[in-house]
């Protein structure tokens, strides 16, 4: 089956597009995906323990990355987190 290159931008809309016709009007209904961002709910005591654990110089990089992921931090270079 050949895909018309001119119709390529509309392929993404195919699943989200509906229409209704009334008299001489054609109404298009587009389902928009909503932006869902889960709000992290950490116990304040657990958050404090994880932030305290990040201060340890002997922490493995994999463990540090997991803690940062839970806390929502971006991966920063090791030098900024643990100055030598």
Long-range contacts (C-beta under 8 A, 24 or more apart in sequence): 40-70, 40-72, 42-70, 42-71, 47-71, 54-81, 57-82
